Amino acid sequence: QVQLIESGGGLVQVGGSLRLSCAASGRTSSAYAMGWFRRAPGKEREFVAAINWSGGLTYYADSVKGRFAISRDNAKKQVYLQMNSLKPEDTAIYHCAADGQLFGSILVEERDYDYWGQGTQVTVSS
């Protein structure tokens, strides 16, 4: 089994920045594709960003493109989400997800991911 633990969430003002981290442990591999999703109050969970197994490919939702950056450190088995120019509509619980297939590419659908973290709360105040 693979465990994912997110950290780095918190309360920030509009225009501020946060860096989320996702640490993988258990029967995991650094060769999994990873992604970030978020669930805002009263809304469905939505895709935010994805990164392939090597870190050479990334993909973003239009709503965060140019403001967020996903990256990974395979030696540490960690994935990061740098969030800049935060807006109130970025308020949500952010979840990281891992694909169980080795050497995976970009995945944007929830159903393509096998493992999920519990999430970390991000609140952007205006």
Secondary structure in CASP SS format (residue, H / E / C, confidence):
PFRMAT SS
TARGET T0000
AUTHOR 0000-0000-0000
METHOD secondary structure of the structure
MODEL  1
Q C 1.00
V E 1.00
Q E 1.00
L E 1.00
I E 1.00
E E 1.00
S E 1.00
G C 1.00
G C 1.00
G E 1.00
L E 1.00
V E 1.00
Q E 1.00
V C 1.00
G C 1.00
G C 1.00
S C 1.00
L E 1.00
R E 1.00
L E 1.00
S E 1.00
C E 1.00
A E 1.00
A E 1.00
S E 1.00
G E 1.00
R C 1.00
T C 1.00
S C 1.00
S C 1.00
A C 1.00
Y E 1.00
A E 1.00
M E 1.00
G E 1.00
W E 1.00
F E 1.00
R E 1.00
R E 1.00
A C 1.00
P C 1.00
G C 1.00
K C 1.00
E C 1.00
R E 1.00
E E 1.00
F E 1.00
V E 1.00
A E 1.00
A E 1.00
I E 1.00
N C 1.00
W C 1.00
S C 1.00
G C 1.00
G C 1.00
L C 1.00
T E 1.00
Y E 1.00
Y E 1.00
A C 1.00
D C 1.00
S C 1.00
V C 1.00
K C 1.00
G C 1.00
R C 1.00
F E 1.00
A E 1.00
I E 1.00
S E 1.00
R E 1.00
D E 1.00
N C 1.00
A C 1.00
K C 1.00
K C 1.00
Q E 1.00
V E 1.00
Y E 1.00
L E 1.00
Q E 1.00
M E 1.00
N C 1.00
S C 1.00
L C 1.00
K C 1.00
P H 1.00
E H 1.00
D H 1.00
T C 1.00
A E 1.00
I E 1.00
Y E 1.00
H E 1.00
C E 1.00
A E 1.00
A E 1.00
D E 1.00
G E 1.00
Q E 1.00
L E 1.00
F C 1.00
G C 1.00
S C 1.00
I C 1.00
L C 1.00
V C 1.00
E C 1.00
E H 1.00
R H 1.00
D H 1.00
Y C 1.00
D C 1.00
Y E 1.00
W E 1.00
G C 1.00
Q C 1.00
G C 1.00
T E 1.00
Q E 1.00
V E 1.00
T E 1.00
V E 1.00
S E 1.00
S C 1.00
END
